[in-house]
C-alpha cells in the first residue's frame, strides 16, 4: 500500500523541532523597563508562551550593570527575547555575539523607533509573534563593533552608527520623544537647518580619503521609518558596511536621497539627487574629524565624540525574522 504522506511520520519539521527545544530549554526574556511609552504588548506574548508550556526566565535591565551579566547562562536557553529600543536590542545582540552562542534573538519592538524590528519585519501582534517564534525562522546577520577614541568599552550596533548631523538630530529628539513619539525625529531634523561642517579623515580597509561635510554614517541595516531605504546596496549579511558620506548642506536634503533610494529599489529610473552624498563599502573604518562631532549608534548618543573605529562581525547573531536574505537588502 502506497502512503499519501510526503514526509515520514518520524521526521519532524524544522518548526516542530524548534518548538520542542523551546519546551525543553525555555526562553530568556531581557527587557528595558525604561523603553517606549509603557504600552508594550510583551506581557501578552509572554502569556501566550506560558500557555504553550514554554518556561520563561525574565530579567529587567537595571542600573549600570553590563549586558554580559544578563546573558551569563545564555547557552541554557533555546531563544532570547530582547524587549526595548534599538539600543537595547543591539547591546544584547553584541553581548550574545561575544559568547559565540548561536541562540536566536527576537528583537521585540518596545522602544520609540524600533528600526531593527522594522527591518526584520517583526510583527506587533502577540499571536503573530508567537507563531514566528514557534516557526524557528531566523537569519544570521552581521553586527558592527564600535570603538571610540577614549579607549573605553567596545559597543555593538545592528542598524547604524554615525557622527555629525544624524547624531545631532537624535540628540535633539530625546526630550521630544515622550510627547511626540517617532515624530520627534522629524521635528529634530527640521532643526538641523544649518548643521556644522568639518573635514573628515577616513581610513577604510586600509585606504585613506578626506572629505568635507556634515557627517559620516556606517550602515548595516538599510530601512528607515516606513521601510524607506536609507540608500541603495545596504546588506546586513554580506560582511561589509555601507559607508555614507554626507556632504555640505541641509540635512533635510536627505529626503530627496530617500526618494532616490525608492526609485532604485523599484527600478524606476536613475537617481536625481545623488550630489549631496557618496557611498562605498568597507569591512573596517576609522573616522577622525578635525572638529569634535557627536557620535550615535543605533539611536544611542555616546558621551564621547569622534574619532571612532568600526568593524564588521560577519553573521554574528541569529535574528528571528519574517524576511528572506533578499528582502533585507536595499
Helices and strands as residue ranges (DSSP letters): H 14-25, E 27-31, H 42-51, E 56-60, G 67-71, G 74-76, E 79-84, H 86-98, E 104-109, H 115-119, H 126-135, E 138-148, E 155-157, E 160-164, H 165-173, G 174-176, H 177-180, H 183-191, E 198-204, E 207-219, G 225-227, E 241-247, G 251-253, H 254-265, G 274-276, E 277-282, E 284-289, E 294-297, E 300-305, E 308-320, G 326-328
